[in-house]
């Protein structure tokens, strides 16, 4: 317990953490600044050492296994908030600094998403079954950051806001051809086709998503203008007036950024326009949590903007607009977490208790990184030409207002 106590003394600056060890002895850390008060029990003595050398990975696994639990009114949410607000001091702890430096040398290897490998990585997460995702996503199954114009909005309203915002930024016009990279279950593609009478091709590596998206297009009577393909974006050979990608860039990997933007460039004409919606972070380049990489998103990484912009410059792409969504994903994840907990018994029946605890840890830890950590979402609008998009940004707001009225006319209001 000595090493763990030494690290926690350095780590906990805000709030207070009480650790009850396997023998029932209490150890109290922090209390110098206000913050959450958390009581944690560790039932396996092996955790004392492993938490020092593999803190993020082992903490998640210990919660999944039940060897780390919270007592005296404390919750997992309290603990992860405590972790998030103290994360910078953990990074300064000598052992953690050395380990981080070593890991950074191999981070590109950990983000590999070569063809074939990318499909396996996607299947690990997105092919868990559509019935599972229906338990906590909105009615239209949008699995990415929503856009809350008002905090009181429902998840369904906020997700529609997001589609409306993206469509506005794409500067859509009837007859255009649009590519949706990483199309999910197809709602954005269907929304754009209904709204502006455009032709949309969606590509995904998830068999589950592809099947349901294709079914939805047929049921909506849009199969003549919307089609979905089970295909790697690198294998797309057609050209498109517009390209959009929502929640897919996080699966590209730093060493594949040049490949991604070269393909984006090849897919569009000179006056084409692309919008990338991606998770990122406001801190310097880093790496994915080892727990997230192992259990949730193998090959995933949310980049710093500095990493992305450097590659757009190398590929002669104009960044015509950047918008940063700061708290919207925290709010989205809170909605997902509430719906997940309301259906937790169904999750356990589908899988098991350990799986349910894994997803609890994922949803709450992700929310905390957006609420108190360095994570954010960015929208990057790109073109080959400086005037690929209107040069005054008012059109984004004007289009959204017009689309609200058009949704009413088409019976699409939520």
N, C-alpha and C positions, 0 to 999 in steps of 0.2 A: 504493500500500500504506500510505501515511502515515495517511490517515483511518481505515482499518480497524484499523491498529495502535493508534491513539489510542483507539478505541472498545473494543478487546479488552483494553487495559491497564486501563481503567476497569471493564470487565465481569467479567473472570475474577478472582474473589477467593478462591474455594475450588477446590482442584485446580489442574491445569496444562494449558494448551493449547499445543501446538507446531504452528505452521502452516508448511508447506512451500509456498512460492509457485511460480508458473509457471516461474520461472528456477532453481528448486531451492534457494533460500536459505531457511534456517530462522529462524523468529521464535518466541520463547518468551514466554508470558503467564501470569501468576498465580504460584502456588506459595506464597502467603502462609499459606494454611490447607490442611489435608488435604482430599483429594478425588480424583476420577478423574484419571488421566494419559492424555491423548488426543493423538494425532498425526494431523493432518488435512492432506491435500494439495489445493491449489486449482490446477487446470490451466488455468483461463481468467482472464486478468487483469481482465476486465470485472467479475468478482465482487468485486474489492477495493472498488469504490465502491457497487455495488448492495447488498452485504451490510450496509452502513452505513445506507442509507435504507430498505431493505425486508428486514430481517434474516430474519424468520420465513418470508416467502413465498419469498425467493431461496434460503435454505438448503435448503428442501424440494425446490425445483426443481433445484438443483444436484446434490442426491443422486440425484434421478430421472434426470438427464441424464448422471451419472457424472463431472461436472466437479468434484465434491467427493467425495473418498473418504478412507478411514481406513487407516492403515498402522501398522507396528511393533506389531502385536498389538491395536491399538485397534479398536473396533467402533462401529457406529451407536448402539447402546445406551449405550456409554460416553459418546459425545458428547452425546446427548440428556439423560443424567443430569447431565452437567456443565452443560449449558444450564439445566436445571430448578433446580438448586441455586444458580445464580447469577442467576436471572431478575430478582430485585428490583434488583440493581445495574444490569442492562441498562436497566430502566425509568427509572432515575435519570439516565442519560446524556442530556445536553442535547438532542441531536438527536432522540432517541427520545421525550423528554417533549413536545417541540413537535409531533412527528408524531402522538403519541397524542391530544393535545388536539384536533388538527384532525379526526382520525378519529372521535372521540367525538361531534362535532357532527353527523355524518352516519350514526351507527350504526343508527338506526331504518330508514333507507333501505336499509341493507345486510341487514336482517332481514325484508324484506318476504315475507309468505306469504299473499297474497290468493288467493281462490279461482282455480283454474286455474294460477296461479303456484306454489301449494303442491304441486299434482300434478306439475308439471315438476320441482320441487326433489326430491320424493320419488323420482321415477323415476330421476333422476341417480344415486342411491345404491342404492336397494333393488331396482331392476329390472336389476341386472347379471346376473341369472340364478341360479336356485335351486341349480344345480350348483356354482356358485362358492362360495356360502355354506356348502354342505355340506362343503367342504374344511376348514373350521376351526371351525365352530360345534359345539355338542353334538348328540347324536343327534336331539333334538327341535327343533333349530333355534331356540333362544332367543337373540335378538340384543340382549341388555341385561345389565346387571350381575347377576351371580350372588350368592348369599348363602352364604358359607363358615362353617358352624358349627365346622369344624375345618380347618386349613390343608391337611391331608393328604387331604381329600375330592377326589373326581374332579369334573370340570366338570359331568358329568351329575348327580351328587348335589347339587352346589351350586345348579344351576339348579332342581332340584326343590325344594330348600329355599326358594328365592325364591318359587316358585308357592305353596307351603304358607303362607309368611309373608303374602303378599298376600291369599290366601283367608281367612286368619284375621283380618286387619285389616278385611276387608269384612263380617265378622260375617254370613256367609251362612246362609240358612235355606232348606229345600226350598220350591220354588214361586216363589221370587223371580225377578224379571226383571233381568238384568245387561247393561250396555253396556260393551264393551271398545273404547276409542278408540285406534286405532293397534294393531290386534290382531296384527300380524306374521304368522307362519305358523300361528297359531291354537292353540298349545299351552296357553296359560293358559285360554282359553275352554273347550277340551275337558276340561282338568283340573277346572275348577269344575263343569261339567255332570256329570261322572262322580261327583264327590265329594259334591255336595250336591243333586243333582237340580234344578238351577236352569235357567232358560231364558237363553241368552246370544246377544246380537247383537254381532258384531265388525265394525268398520268400518276400512278401510284405503284408501290412495290408490295402493298398489302392485299392479299387475296380476299380477305374479309371485306375490306373497304371497297375494292373493285366490284365485287358481286353486288353489294347493297347499293352503291352509287349507280350502277347500270340499271338495277331494278327501279330505282327512284326516277331515273330519267324516262324510262318506259312508262311508268305510272303517271308521270306528269305530261306525257304526250310530247316530249322534247327530244326523243331519240334521233330525230332528223337533224337537230342542231347541236346536241350535246352528246359526246361519246367519251367513254372512259377506257383507258388502256392500262394493262398490267405491264408496265415498262419502266426501265431506268431512264431518267431524264437525259442521260448521255447518249441514248439510242434514238432520240427524237431527231428526225431529219427534215420535217416540214418547217416552213417559216410562218411567223405569226406577227400580227400588228401589235399585239399586247401580250405580255407575259406576267403572270402573278404567281407568287409562291408564299404560302402561309404555313409557318411552323415546320418547314422542311429544311431550311438552311442550317438549323441546329444539328442536322444529321450529315452534313457535308464533310466536315473535318478540315482543319487548317491546311493540311498538305494538298487538299483537293480544291481550294478556293480558286486558284488560277484556272483549273479545269472547268469549274462551274461558270465563271464569268466569261471565259472564252466561248463556252457553249451558249450562254445567254446572248452574247454578241452575235454569234452565228445564226441564232434563231430569229433575230429581228431585222427589219429593214432599217435604213438610216433614220427614218422618222418614227420608228417603233418606240414603245414605252414599256418599262418593266417596274413592278412594285414588289419588293421583298419585305415580308413581315417575319421578323425573327426575334427570338430571345437573345439578349446580349447582356453585357455588364459594363458598369461605368469605371471599373478598376482596370489596371494593366492586364495584358495577356496572362492567362492562367491555364487551369485544367479542370476537367470535370471531377466532381466528387467520386472517389472510388466506389462508394456504395451505389450511387446513381448509375455509374458505368457498369457495374456488375449485375445489378438487379433490375434496373429500369430502362436505361437507354444505352446499350453497348454501342460504342463508336460515336456517341453524342458529345457535342461541345457547343456552348453558347459563347460567342466571341466578344472581344472588345471591339469597339468601332474602329480603332486604329488598325486592327488586323484586316478588317474588311475594306476600308477605304484605300489602303495601300494597294490592294489587288485591283480594285476598280480603276485606279489611276494607271496601273500597268496595262490594263486592257482598253484604255482610251474611252472609258465610259463617263459621261457627264452625270454627276450626282445632282439631279434637278430639285430634290427635296429630301429632307430628313425630318422625321418626327419621332420623339421619344415618349413612349407611354410608360409612366413611372409606377403608378399604383394600380393600374387596371388589372394586371394579372394577379396581384394579391387578392383583389376583390373577386376575380373569377374563380380562383382556387378556393376561396372561402365558400363560395356557392357549391362548388364540386364536393368539397369536404362535407358540407352539411347533407347533401344528397347521398353521398357515400355512406355516412353514418346512419342515415335513415333506412338504408337498404343493406346494412352490414350483415344481417342474418342471411340474406340471399347470397352475398359474396362468399360467406363461409360455406354455404350449401353448394355453391358452384365449384369452389376450390377447397380451402381449408382455413383454419384460424391463422396459421403463419402467413399465408398469402394476404389475408385481410389486414394483419398487423403491418405487413410490408407496404401495402398501399396507404394505410393510415400514415405511416412514417413519411412516405413519399409526398402525399398531398399536403401535409402540415409543414414539412420541412421546406417544400417548394414555396408555399405561401410566405413563410418567414423570410426566405431569401429576397422576395420581392417587397416585403413590408419593412424589413430592417437590415437587409443585406445589400449587396451591390448589383443584384439582377434588375433588368428592365427589359422592355420590348422596344424595338426600333422599326420604323418604316423607312425603307430606302427606295426612292424613286430614281430610275436610271434611264438614260437615253444616249444614243450616239451623238445627237445634236443638242446644242444648248437650248434650242427652242422646241424640243420634242414635246414639252408640256407647255401650257399657257404660262407666260412670264409673270403674271400677277396671280397670287395664290387664292384670290377670292373665289375662283371657280370651284374649289374643293367644298367650300361652305355652300355656295349656290347650288351645286349639284346635289348635295345631301338634302337640302330643303326641297328641291324639285323631286327627288326620289321618294321622299316621304309622301308627297301628294300622289305620285304615280303608283306607289304601293297600295294606296287607298283605292285608286281607280281599278287596279288589277285584282283587288281582293287579297292582297298579300300582307295586310297590316297585322301586327302582333299585339 
